[in-house]
Amino acid sequence: MMNVAFYDARPYDHEYFKETADDGALALQFYDFRLSSDTAMSAAGAEAVCVFVNDRLDAACLEKIRDLGVRLVAFRCAGFNNLDMEAAKALGLTVVRVPAYSPYAVAEHTVALLMTLNRKIHRAFNRVREHNFSLSGLVGFDLHGKTVGIVGTGKIGRIAAQIFHGFGTRLLVSDAYPDEDWAKGLGAQYTDVENLLRESDIVSLHLPLTPESRYLLNAETFALMKPTAYLINTSRGKLVETAALIQAIKSGAIGGVALDVYEEEEKVFFDDHSSEILYDDELSRLLSFPNVLITSHQAFLTHEALSEIARLTSENLHHCAKGTAYVAGSVLVEGGRKLVP
C-alpha cells in the first residue's frame, strides 16, 4: 500500500478519488490546506504527494518532502508552473501530471463566459430576482460575423475554435507550432499575435504559462486591441498583467473581460471569503467594473473532467506503487529509476 498525502482537497476530490482508491493499493490522507515549505512536514510518512495548481512546490518545499521520504509528486492537473523543475530533478524526485482530462470542459466554459458577458446574463439574473424587468443597459451583439482570435491551438484551443466556428465567426488563430491542415479544414487562418489582437472582436487565451507567454497581455498589447473587443482567459492568470488590464478597462482601450483565472488567485480562489475583507486591491478593482466577469478557476469543474482527473492521477499512483509503467505522456521528471511514459 502506498501512503499519499493529498493537498488542497475539496469535497469533490473526496468524492471522485474515493472511487479510484478503493482497491487497497492507495491510502489517501486528505488535507484541505495547500502544500508549501511551511506545511511540508505534514507529508511525514507519505511516499507520494498529490497536488493541484496552487500548491507551491519550490526548492525548499521539495527538499523537505524528499527528506521525509516522499519520492513521487503527482499533479492532478495539466499545468505545473508552480513546480521548480530543476530542483525536482536534482533531488531525484519523480513528477507526474494529468496531461489531458476534458478539454471540452474548459472550452465550453470559455464560450459560456463570453455569452454571459456579452448578453449581460449575470446582470439580468440579478435584476429579475429583484423584480426589475428593465432591459436598459443589457444590449449585446451577435457573434455571427465577428472575428474571434484564438491564442494557442492545443486541444482546448481547437475545441474552442470549433465551437466559435459554429456561431458563424471568422477565426484567426496563433500558435508557436501551427497546424495548417487543421486550420484549413476549419476555415481558420494562422497569424501572429499582434495582428490577431488588432483584428479580433473576441480574444481567447488557450496557452500554457511559460517565460515567453508571461504577461502576453500587457499595456503595449492591450493598445493593439479594438476598444470594443472582449478578452477571455481560461488558461493561466499570469498571461495577463493585471495592472495593465485595469488601466485598459478604465481608459476604454478594450470593451470587457471575462476571467476564470487571475494573476494572484492562489491567495483567494477556491475558498469562501464572503465574511472577510478582500485585501487584494487589484481583484477588488476588477470586481467593481460592470464589464468584467470573473469565475474562480472552475472551467475544469465538470463530472467528466473530475472523473478523468481522478482516474488518471490514481493510475499514475497505482503504477508507481506497483513499479510498472506510467500513464502515457504523464511523466515530467524521472526519479531514480527508469520510467516508461
C-alpha positions in Angstrom: 0.0 0.0 0.0 1.2 3.5 -0.9 0.6 6.3 1.5 -0.3 9.5 -0.3 -0.7 13.0 1.2 -3.4 14.8 -0.8 -3.3 18.6 -0.6 -5.8 21.4 -1.3 -8.6 18.8 -1.1 -12.1 19.8 -1.8 -15.4 17.9 -1.2 -15.5 16.9 -4.9 -11.9 15.5 -4.6 -13.0 13.2 -1.7 -16.0 12.0 -3.8 -14.2 11.3 -7.0 -10.9 10.0 -5.6 -12.6 7.7 -3.1 -13.9 5.6 -6.1 -10.5 5.2 -7.7 -8.6 4.3 -4.5 -10.9 1.6 -3.1 -8.8 -1.4 -4.1 -6.5 -1.0 -1.1 -3.4 -0.1 -3.1 -3.5 3.6 -2.0 -4.0 5.2 1.4 -5.1 8.8 0.8 -4.7 11.3 3.6 -6.7 14.4 2.6 -5.6 17.9 3.7 -7.7 21.0 2.9 -4.6 23.2 3.1 -2.0 23.7 0.4 1.4 22.2 0.2 4.3 24.6 0.7 7.6 24.7 2.6 5.5 25.9 5.6 3.2 22.8 5.5 5.7 20.2 4.2 6.1 18.4 7.5 2.5 17.1 7.1 3.9 14.8 4.4 5.7 12.7 7.1 5.0 9.0 6.5 3.9 9.5 2.9 5.6 8.1 -0.1 3.8 10.4 -2.5 2.1 13.8 -2.5 -0.9 14.7 -4.7 -1.0 18.4 -5.6 -3.0 21.0 -7.5 -2.5 24.3 -9.3 -2.0 26.5 -6.2 0.3 24.3 -4.1 3.8 25.8 -4.0 6.5 23.3 -4.9 9.6 25.4 -4.8 13.1 24.1 -3.9 12.6 24.5 -0.2 9.3 22.5 -0.2 10.7 19.8 -2.4 13.8 19.3 -0.3 11.7 19.0 2.8 9.3 16.4 1.4 12.2 14.4 -0.1 13.9 14.3 3.3 10.7 13.0 4.8 10.7 10.0 2.4 8.5 11.3 -0.4 9.6 10.1 -3.8 6.7 10.9 -6.1 4.9 14.2 -6.8 1.6 13.6 -8.6 -0.1 16.6 -10.1 -3.9 16.2 -10.6 -3.9 18.8 -13.3 -2.1 19.6 -16.6 -0.3 22.8 -15.6 2.9 22.7 -13.5 4.2 26.2 -13.5 4.2 26.1 -9.6 6.9 23.4 -9.7 10.7 24.1 -9.5 11.6 21.5 -12.2 15.3 21.8 -11.8 15.1 21.3 -8.1 12.9 18.2 -8.5 15.5 16.7 -10.9 18.4 17.5 -8.6 16.6 15.8 -5.7 15.8 12.7 -7.6 12.0 13.1 -7.3 9.6 11.7 -9.9 6.9 14.1 -11.0 3.8 13.1 -13.0 0.8 15.0 -14.1 -2.6 14.6 -15.9 -1.7 15.8 -19.4 -5.3 16.0 -20.5 -8.7 15.3 -18.9 -11.6 17.1 -20.6 -10.6 19.9 -23.0 -14.3 20.2 -23.7 -15.0 21.4 -20.1 -12.6 24.3 -20.4 -13.5 25.2 -24.0 -17.2 25.2 -23.2 -16.7 27.3 -20.1 -14.8 29.8 -22.3 -17.8 30.2 -24.5 -20.2 30.4 -21.5 -18.2 33.2 -20.1 -18.3 35.1 -23.4 -22.0 34.6 -23.8 -22.7 35.7 -20.2 -20.5 38.8 -20.5 -21.8 39.8 -23.9 -25.5 39.3 -23.3 -25.3 40.6 -19.7 -26.9 37.4 -18.4 -25.3 37.8 -14.9 -26.7 41.3 -14.6 -30.1 40.3 -15.9 -30.3 37.4 -13.5 -29.7 39.7 -10.5 -32.3 42.3 -11.8 -35.0 39.8 -12.3 -34.5 38.3 -8.8 -35.3 41.8 -7.5 -38.3 42.1 -9.8 -36.6 44.6 -12.1 -37.6 43.6 -15.6 -36.0 46.6 -17.4 -33.9 45.9 -20.4 -31.9 49.1 -20.2 -28.1 48.5 -20.3 -28.4 44.9 -21.4 -27.6 45.3 -25.1 -25.1 42.8 -26.5 -24.0 41.9 -30.0 -24.4 38.9 -32.4 -21.4 36.6 -32.5 -22.3 35.7 -36.1 -19.9 37.5 -38.4 -17.5 38.6 -35.7 -13.8 37.8 -35.7 -12.6 35.5 -32.9 -8.9 35.3 -32.1 -7.7 32.0 -30.5 -4.2 32.3 -29.0 -3.0 28.7 -28.6 -4.3 25.9 -30.7 -3.7 22.9 -28.5 -6.6 20.6 -27.6 -8.6 23.2 -25.7 -7.9 26.0 -28.2 -9.0 23.8 -31.1 -12.3 22.8 -29.4 -13.0 26.4 -28.6 -12.3 27.3 -32.2 -14.7 24.6 -33.4 -17.5 25.9 -31.1 -17.0 29.5 -32.3 -17.0 28.3 -35.8 -20.5 27.0 -35.2 -21.6 30.6 -34.4 -20.5 31.6 -37.9 -17.5 33.6 -36.8 -14.3 34.4 -38.7 -11.4 32.6 -36.9 -7.9 33.9 -36.5 -5.5 31.6 -34.6 -1.9 31.9 -33.4 0.4 29.2 -32.1 4.2 28.6 -31.9 3.6 25.3 -33.7 0.9 26.0 -36.3 -1.1 23.1 -37.9 -2.1 24.5 -41.3 -4.0 21.4 -42.3 -6.2 21.7 -39.2 -6.8 25.4 -39.7 -7.6 24.9 -43.4 -10.2 22.2 -42.5 -11.9 24.6 -40.1 -11.6 27.7 -42.2 -9.3 29.3 -39.6 -6.3 31.5 -40.5 -3.0 31.4 -38.7 -1.4 34.8 -38.0 0.9 36.5 -35.5 -0.4 37.6 -32.1 -0.1 41.3 -32.9 -2.3 41.0 -36.0 -4.7 38.8 -34.2 -5.1 41.4 -31.4 -5.7 44.2 -33.9 -8.4 42.4 -35.9 -10.3 40.3 -33.3 -13.6 41.3 -31.7 -13.1 38.5 -29.1 -9.6 37.3 -28.0 -9.5 33.9 -26.1 -6.3 32.7 -24.5 -5.5 28.9 -24.6 -1.8 28.5 -23.9 0.4 27.5 -21.0 2.3 29.8 -18.8 6.0 30.0 -19.9 8.7 32.7 -19.5 7.8 33.7 -23.1 4.0 33.9 -22.5 4.1 35.6 -19.1 2.3 38.9 -19.4 1.4 38.3 -23.1 -1.4 40.8 -22.5 0.3 44.0 -21.2 0.0 47.7 -21.7 1.6 47.5 -25.1 -0.5 44.6 -26.4 -3.7 46.0 -24.9 -3.1 49.1 -27.0 -3.4 47.0 -30.2 -6.9 45.7 -29.4 -10.2 47.2 -30.6 -11.8 49.4 -28.0 -14.9 47.2 -28.3 -13.0 43.9 -28.0 -13.6 41.3 -25.3 -10.8 39.3 -23.7 -11.4 35.8 -22.3 -8.8 34.0 -20.2 -9.4 30.4 -19.0 -5.7 29.4 -19.1 -3.3 30.9 -16.6 -3.7 34.2 -14.7 -0.2 35.4 -15.3 -0.8 35.5 -19.1 -2.4 38.9 -18.3 -0.8 41.7 -16.4 -3.5 42.8 -14.0 -2.4 46.4 -13.5 -2.3 46.9 -17.3 -5.7 45.2 -17.6 -7.3 47.6 -15.1 -5.9 50.6 -16.9 -7.1 49.2 -20.2 -10.7 48.9 -18.8 -10.6 52.3 -17.1 -9.4 54.0 -20.3 -11.8 52.2 -22.6 -9.0 50.5 -24.5 -11.0 47.3 -24.5 -14.7 46.5 -24.2 -14.6 44.0 -21.4 -13.0 40.9 -19.9 -14.1 37.5 -18.6 -11.6 35.6 -16.4 -11.6 32.2 -14.9 -8.0 32.6 -13.7 -6.3 35.5 -12.0 -2.7 36.5 -11.5 -2.7 36.2 -7.7 -5.5 33.7 -7.4 -3.7 31.3 -5.0 -4.4 33.8 -2.2 -8.1 33.9 -2.9 -9.6 31.3 -5.2 -11.2 28.0 -4.0 -12.0 29.4 -0.6 -15.0 31.3 0.9 -14.1 34.8 1.8 -17.6 36.2 1.9 -17.4 37.2 5.6 -14.0 38.8 5.2 -12.4 41.9 3.8 -10.8 41.3 0.4 -7.3 42.7 0.8 -6.4 42.1 -2.9 -6.9 45.7 -4.2 -6.4 44.8 -7.8 -9.0 42.0 -7.7 -11.4 44.3 -5.8 -11.0 46.9 -8.5 -11.7 44.4 -11.2 -14.8 43.2 -9.5 -16.1 46.8 -9.4 -16.3 47.1 -13.2 -19.6 46.3 -14.9 -17.9 44.9 -17.9 -15.8 42.4 -16.0 -16.9 38.9 -15.3 -14.8 36.6 -13.0 -15.3 32.9 -12.0 -12.9 31.2 -9.6 -11.0 28.8 -11.7 -14.0 26.5 -12.3 -13.6 25.8 -16.0 -12.4 22.3 -15.3 -15.3 21.5 -13.0 -17.5 19.0 -14.8 -18.4 15.4 -13.9 -16.4 14.2 -16.9 -13.3 16.2 -16.2 -13.3 15.3 -12.5 -13.8 11.6 -13.2 -10.9 11.6 -15.7 -8.6 13.6 -13.4 -9.2 11.1 -10.6 -8.8 8.1 -12.9 -5.5 9.2 -14.5 -4.0 10.5 -11.2 -4.8 7.3 -9.5 -3.4 5.3 -12.4 -0.1 7.2 -12.0 0.0 6.5 -8.3 -1.0 2.8 -8.7 1.7 2.3 -11.3 4.3 3.8 -9.0 3.2 1.6 -6.2 3.5 -1.5 -8.4 6.7 -0.4 -10.1 5.1 -0.5 -13.6 4.6 1.9 -16.4 3.0 5.3 -16.0 0.1 6.8 -18.0 1.3 7.9 -21.5 2.6 11.5 -21.5 2.3 12.0 -17.8 6.0 12.0 -16.7 7.6 15.4 -16.1 10.6 14.4 -14.2 12.2 10.9 -13.9 13.4 9.9 -10.4 15.9 7.3 -9.5 14.5 4.6 -11.7 13.6 4.2 -15.3 10.0 5.2 -16.1 8.1 4.1 -19.2 5.9 7.1 -20.4 
